[in-house]
Amino acid sequence: MCAACLTPVYPVERMVVNKLTLHHNCFCCKHCQKKLSTHNYSSLYGEFYCISHYQQLFKRKGNYDEGFGHTQHKDHKQPGTNTLKPKGDFR
């Protein structure tokens, strides 16, 4: 059974992505409907997106771009401004 269209999937048209069985034609971006491949997609909560729409839709809400070769957001504190002191012996 295809996870996207809920119809039977024959072996010749079957693919498994993130443990979900799909038709090749049902594996597309939720936002733009562009057909995806296993090399050019990202997923969130069981929904599939092309890389550009995944970044566009979710980058502002958090740092979901790390998997695409980007680094984490930098901490913009100035050196020496941390007011927390460690407790105990950390040798």
N, C-alpha and C positions, 0 to 999 in steps of 0.2 A: 504494500500500500504506500503510495507516494505521500510524504509528509506535507507537501505543498497543496496538491489538488485532491487528495484523498481518493484517488482511483488506483486500480491495480497497475503494477509495474512489471512488465515482461523483462526477462533477463537481458535482452539485447539493448534495452533503453534504460537500464538500471544503473544508478551510481549511488555511492554512500558517502556522505559528507557530514562530519561531526556526528557520526553514528545515526544519521537520518537517511532513509532510503528516499531517493528522488528520481523523477524522470530527468534526462539531460536538459530538456526544454523548460523544466520547472525550476532549474537552478539559476535564478536571476536575481538581480539587485531589487530589494524591496522598494527602493526609492525611484529608480529610473527604469526598471525592468530590463536592463542590459543583461544579456546572457553572460554567465560567469564560468570560470574554469577553476580547477583546484589550485591554480597558481596565482589567481588575481582576485581573491575575495577576502572578506573579513566577516565575522559574525558576532552578534551580541544578542543574548537571550533567545537563541534559536532562530534568529532572523539573519538573512544574508544580505550583504551590501557590496557594491564595488568599492575599491579602496578609496577613490576620490570622494564618494558620498559618505562613506564611513567617517573619514576624517572631517568632512564638512559638517556632518550632523552631530558628532560626538566629541570632537576635539575641544570645543568651548566648555563642555560640561566636565572635563577632567582630562587627564593625560592618557588617552587611549591610543596615542600614536607611537608608543615605544616599540611595538612590534614591527614597525616599518623602518627601522634603522635610525630613528631619532632618539635623542637623549631625553632624560627627564627634565622637567622644568627646574631651573636653578633657584636655589634659595638666595634671595636678594639681601640678606642681612649683612651688615658690615662686620668684618672680623673683630672679635673682642667684644661684641655687644650681647653675647649670651649671658644672662644673669643667673642661670641655673648652675649650681655647683654639684658635682657628683658626690655621693655619700659613700663612705666605706673605703676600704683599701683595695685598689684596683691594680696592684702590681703584678 
